[in-house]
């Protein structure tokens, strides 16, 4: 004789594996830790060189502080959703792929001859694709124009107006 298993109600949430529920927390913790280390280094470098509103030492501090804030928000949101047993719906792959894209972007920017404009345009395109839910055919022109305008615009503002040297690469800007 075998024991009958009790029926499962139709509105019961599906069981999530431990890797599914802890994935967003691990990614959020990793993003927060990396951001905190980078913020610490940016502040230390800024203190050594003197932080001024018009100087180049303020930008890394602001960017990494925003990174830490977004990572903390993501981590808290993932923890809240896990507590509500909805963690199976949190898409942890997107932040992980964005982190990988950011690391690849930094390596390409540092160790290749592509330069800032081409590297940034490629990173913006990859990021837009990762974050988009629409088909690529519907947004490719918009994404290309945005990536080109953003990368060239930022390059010109930083190099011409702020006097910050960015890698020119193969483009004669």
N, C-alpha and C positions, 0 to 999 in steps of 0.2 A: 504494500500500500504506500502510495506517495501522498505527501501533504500538499494540499492545494494552496497556491499562492493567492494572497488577497488581491482583489481587483484594484487597478490603479485608476483613480479618477481622471477624466479627460482634461480637466483644467489644472492638473498638477504640473509644476515646472519640471522640465527634464533634468535629470541628474547630470551635473557637470563634473568633469574630471578635475583633479587637483592641479594639473598643469594648466588647464583652461582658466581656472579661477585665480591662479597665482601669476599668470603671464603678465597682465597689466600692472600688477604691483611690482614685479621684478623690473619691467621696463621703466616704470615710473621712478623706482628707486635708483636705477642705473642712470637715467637722465638727470635726476636730482643730484646724485653724487658727482657726476662729471661736470655739471653746471656749477656746483659749489667749488670744486677744485679750480675750475677756470676763473670763477669770480674771485677767488682768493688770489690767484696769480695776477689777475688784471688789477686788483686793488694794490697788491704789493708793487707791481711795476709802476702804477700811477703814483703811489706815494714816493717812490724813488725818483721819478721824473717830474713830479709836480703836476697835480691835476688842475686844469683850468677849463673854463667853459669853452674857449675857442681852440683848445689844444687837442692833439690826437690821443691823449691818454684817457679822455672821458668816454669815448665811443666803446672801447672794449668793456668798460665797467657797466655801462648802460645795457649793452647787448647781453652780457652774461647775467646781469641782474634780472633782465626780462626772461632769459632762459630758465633761471632758477624759479622765478614766479610761475611760469607756465608749467614746468615740471612738477612743482609742488601742487598746483591746481590739478594736473592730470592724476597725480598719485592720490590725492584726496578724493577725487571723483571716482577713481577705480576702487578705492577702499569703500566708499559709500555704496557703490553699485554691488560690490561683493557682499556687503552686509545685508543688502536687500535681496540677495540670491539672484541677481540679474547679471552676474559677472560673465556668464556665457555669451552675452550680447556685446560686451566691450571688445572692440576691434583693437587688439594689442599689436597686430602686425604692422599697421600703418606707422605708429611712432617708432617701431623698431626699424622699419625700412627707411624712414626719414633720418634716423640716427646713422644708419649705414651710409646713406646718401651724403650726409654732412661730413662724415669721416672721409669718404672718397673725394668729395669736393675739396677738403683741406689738403689731402695728399696731392691731388691734381694741381691745385693752385701753387703748392710749394715746390713740387718736383718735376713739373712739366713746363713746356714753353707755350702753352695755350694762353696764359695770361688771365687777368681778372675778368675781362668782359666775356670771353668765350666760356670760361669755367663757370662763371656766375649764371650766364644764360642757360647753360646745360643744367645746372643745379635747380634753377627756377622751373625749367620745363619738367624735370623729374619730380620735383616737389608738387607742382600743379597736377601732374598726372596721378601721383599717389593720393592726393587729397580730393580729386574730382570723382564724382559719381556719374557724370555724364559721359556719353560715348566720345572717343577721341575725335571723330569726324566733326562733332558739333563744336568743339572748343579749340582745335589745333591752331587756327589762325589767331584767335584771341590770345592763346598761350604764347605763341611765337612773338607776337607784337609786344606783349607784356614783358616777356623775358628780355627781348632786345632793348626795349625802352628803359626798363629797370636797371639792367646791367650797365648800359652806356651812361644813363643819367647819374647813377651812383658813382661811377668811375670819374665822370667829369666834375661832379661836385667835390669829391674827395681830392682829386689831383689838382684841379684848377682853383677852386675856392678855398679849400682848407690846407692845401699844400702837403697833403699826405701822399707818399709814394706808394702806388699800387703796381703790381707787375703788369707791364704793358703787353707782353707776349708777342704774338705774331701780327697783331693788328697795329697799324701805325696811328695811334691816337695821341 
